[in-house]
Amino acid sequence: MIDSSDSSRRKDADKKGEAGLEEARLRQQAIGVKLRHMFDEVVNEPVPDEFLEILKRADAKASGGGA
């Protein structure tokens, strides 16, 4: 004998599982958007003067200009 309540419980569980997957996808998408925004902010920050000076000295050494 087939129990119809067992069948409906499985359908409810499937719906909850699909809803959970959709929620996880939306959460991952939101995290991705925030990470891209943060990355864009970092990329657009100016390079500190001290770091530029270090790079200039390294270039001068590499080209034989000394420091």
N, C-alpha and C positions, 0 to 999 in steps of 0.2 A: 504494500500500500504506500502511495506517495503522500508525503506530508506537505501540504501547500504552504504551511507556515515556515517550513525549512527553506523552501524556494524563495519566499518573500524576504526572509532574513538574509539570504545570499545576495539578493538584488539590492537590499539596503546597504549591505557591507560594500558591494561594488560601487554604489553611488558615493558612499563616504570616502572610499579609496580614491575615486576619480576627483572628488572635491579636494581631498588632501593633496593630490598631485597638482591640481590646478593652483592651489594656494602656494605650494612649493615653487612652482614655475614663476608665479607672480612675484614671490619674495626674491627669487634669484634674479629676475629681471630688474627689480628695484635696486638690488645690491649692485648689479652691473652698471646701471645708470649713475648711481652715486660714485662708484669707482672711476668711471670715465670722467665724471665732472672733477673729481679730486685730481686725477692725472692731468687733465687739461690745465688746472690751476697751477700745478707744480711745473709743468712744461713752460708755462708763460711767465714764471717768475724770473726776474733778472738774475744774471750770474753775479755773485758777490765779487767786489773789487779785489779782495785778497786772492780769490781763486784765479781770477784773470791774471794777476801778477805772477802767480805760481806757473801758470801756463806760458806766459811770456818768457820767464826765466828758463823753463824747460825747452822751449823752442830755440832760444838763444844758445843754450848748451848743445842742442842737437845739431844746429847749423854751424857750430864752431865759433860762435861769437863770444862765448864766455859769459860769466854772470857778474 
